[in-house]
Amino acid sequence: MGTSRGRQAAGAVGGVVAAGAALSFGYLVAAVTGGPWPVDAVGVQIIDWSPGPVKDFAVRELGTADRPLLRAGICVVLALVAAAAGAIGAGGWGGNPRRLPPPNRSDGRDRRAQAVAVGIAAGLGVVGVVFAAFGRSAAAGVVDRLLPAIVTLVVAVLAMALVVRSPRPKTEAEQPEGFDRRRFLVTVAGLAVAGAAAWSTTRVASFGPGDAVRAKFRVPTPADAAGPLPVGVQADVPGVSRFVTPNAKFYRVDTLLQVPRIDPDDWELRIHGMVNQELRLSLGDLVERRLIERDITLTCVSNEVGGPYVSTARWIGIPIADILAEAGVRSGADAVKSTSIDGLTIGTPLSALTDGRDAIFAVAMNGEPLPFEHGFPVRMVVPGLYGYVSATKWIVDFEVTRFQDFSAYWTDRGWSVEAPVKTASRIDVPKGFATIKAGPAVAAGVAWAQQRGIRKVEVQVDSGPWQEATLAAEDTIDTWRQWTFRWDATPGNHKLTVRATDGDGDLQTAQRAAPRPNGSSGLHNTVVMVE
């Protein structure tokens, strides 16, 4: 290992360890301050800069795995760059390893190579600082926002400097083979232990608002409760979706890698813009007002035909119309721009918040405080609209305005300004390419058309006639409706296709369309093998 190549290999390993230590300390500081971990700051910027087709692919093909994969990809790139920097810095002296310069005199090439390595580490750190400073983040203060990235930068520079200087001995007498193994191993091991300790402390300890803060929020009793679910809303078929989706299974599609953990005591909602009276409401102020409880199905516009991004929950919240009436909406307003704590904006038609539908500022979900992942302490829930124009999580600002005076995050990226939910249906059972036995068989699934309800569901076997399915009981027009279809399965491969008719009598379109720009359309089908 006395060759320049050996020192480069050692430097590469050391560079990776140095980067890991820097990121670990940044992770620890991010947990303490609530600021963005540099990896997440970069990741959010990548999300914001990604072309629409790339985002669509990630949501469609990767689902909820897109976040960990993005983080992993960033870390891999950082590791490769850090390895290259370490190799350059540690192996930069290109002479004969047994012919070292005299004591106390540094070879110029060594020093330049070391400077390059440290410069690369500093450059990566500066990128993290810049993205933390100017990207979207849930951190309120400048110090909280920047400190994790600054600490990462400082540790990266110091750690890289130690690594690239450690392989080379001070004199030939100390290590005539040109490589100080002991010094290098002690340096790298020390960095590895320090990084591991910082990472483990972050994972084990509890910093900032945690589950205890969420748990201390007592779910208020609504003045207008939803009551028990009607008998028969759940289809009695194994494998069909549960009518009420458990919180842990409720779909999540957003642009954040780091879930905001907001202390409810520090939260405030500002209502302003084209109103007669600006309001600033704490969580306590909000829940003192009239509360309602409603079952509402939410749908993501990114949902493909037959996709998983649709879920139902029982929500408790304050009618948005009540808050708007209290503030007094001025003439000419036609929109609301809502902003989450990380700066993401959503535009919602004012009419959808004041036309009598149960649009709410939700504070509870299925009998619990909102999970952090779903917007704790307060989020918007508006039945009948796709989430990207209505379902603002971690909301902190609510501005009454006009569509012509602003553009929201998603509309800037090619999505429609307004997006009512389209009538859709899905086959849950049987799964695609399932093998079933010949004879009496059953298919089942869900259909939804929020604000219109579902009047009828039909199933087609191969190219045969459309046959009406049996509908489960309806909860409300704002929830999905389950269906069951029994048929006589004959041996061979068969294609099942489903379609729904909404409460207005309009048939679900068979015309295929991608989610962009205002929701997918087309009929879901599945192929089964009958033995």
C-alpha positions, 0 to 999 in steps of 0.5 A: 500500500506504499504506492501512490495508488494505495494512498489514493484508495485509502484516501477514497475510503477516507473521503467517504467516511468524512462525507458520512461524518459531515452528513451525520452531524448535519442530520443531528443539528437538523433534528435539534433545530427543525431545519432542513438536512442538507440532503433534503434541501438538495432533494426538495430543489431537485423535485422543484426543478424536475420536469413534469414527466420526471415527476409523473414517472416517480409518482407512477412507478415509485410511489412512496419509495420515491423519497428514500430513493431520491435521498439514497441517490443524492447520498451515492453521488455525494459518496462518489464525489467524496471518494474522488476528492479523498483519492486526489488529496491523499494520492496527489504526491506523484513521486517515488514513495520512498523518496520523500521531501526533507522534513518540514518541507511539503511537496507542492504537488501534495499541497495542491492536491490536498487543497483541491480535495478540501475545496471539493468538500467545501464546494459540496457544503456550499451547495447545501447552504445555498439550497437551504437558504433559498429552497423551501423549508419548514424552518421558520428562522434563518438560523434554524434553516441554515445551521444544519448546512453550515455545520455540515460544511464545517465538518466536511472541510475539517474531516476531509483535511484530516483524511488527505493529510493522514496517509503521508508520514512526516518523515521517511524515518517514521514510515519508509514505505511512504504510508502512515497506516496507523495515523490513517486508520486512527483518523478514519476510525475516529471520524467513523465513530463520531459520525455514527455517534451523531447519527445514532443520537439523532435516531434514538433521541427525541428532538423538537416537537414529537409524538408527545406534542401531537398527543397532548392535542385533545381531539375536540368534540364536533357540534355536528357529528357524522354518526355511525356508518350506514349498514352495508357500506363495506363490501363483504369480499376479502381483498376489497379496500377498507371503507375507512382507510387507516391513517397509516395506509392513507395515501401520501403524495407531496414534495417534502422529504422532511415531514414538518413537525410543528408545535401546535403552541407556535402555530398560527393561521393568517387569513388576509387579502381581499377581506374586510377583517384580517384574522390571525388564529391560533389552534386554540382560536380555531377549535373554539369555533363550530366544528363538524365531522364528515366522511370524505374521500380524497383523490390525488390528481397523479392517480393513474386509472386503477391507481392507489392514490385515493383514500377515505377518512373521517375528518373533524374540522372548522368549516372554511365558509364560516371563517370566510364569513367572519373575515368578510370576502370583498367583491371581485375575489374568486380564489384562495391562495393557501400556503404551507409552512414550507412555502408551497402554494395551492390555488383553490376556487373561492366558490368551492369553499362557499357553495355549501360543500363540507370544505374544512380546516381539518384538525383530526383524522379518524378520531386522532389528531392529524398525523404529522405526515398528513398535515398536523396541526391543521390542513385543508380538506375540500371534497370534490377537488383533486388535492393539488388545488385544495388539500394544503397540509401544514397550512399557515397562510390563507389569502383571499385573492383572484386567480389572475393575481397569482400562480400556484406551485402546481399550475406553474408546472403545467397542471390546470388551474381548476380540477374537479374530481372525475368519475372513476372506478377500480377493480380491487378483486381479483388482482391482475393475472390472478388465478381463480377456479372455474365456476361462481366467481366474484369481483369487487372494488370501489368507485368515486365521484365526490360531490355527485356520488355513484348511481351505478357500476357495471362490469364487462367480461371480455367483450360481452355486454355490460352487466350491473354490479351490486352497490354497497350502501352509500355513506355520502356523495363525498365518499367512494362507494363499493361494489360487487359483481358475481359471474360464472368463470369459465376456463381460460383467460378473461378480461374484466372491465369496470365503469361507473355512472355518477349521481348526475347520470353521467357515464364514466368516460372510456377515453384514456388520458394521463393524469397531467394536466387535470386527472386521468381518465379511462376504464380500469381492467384486469386479466384473470386466469381461470382453471 
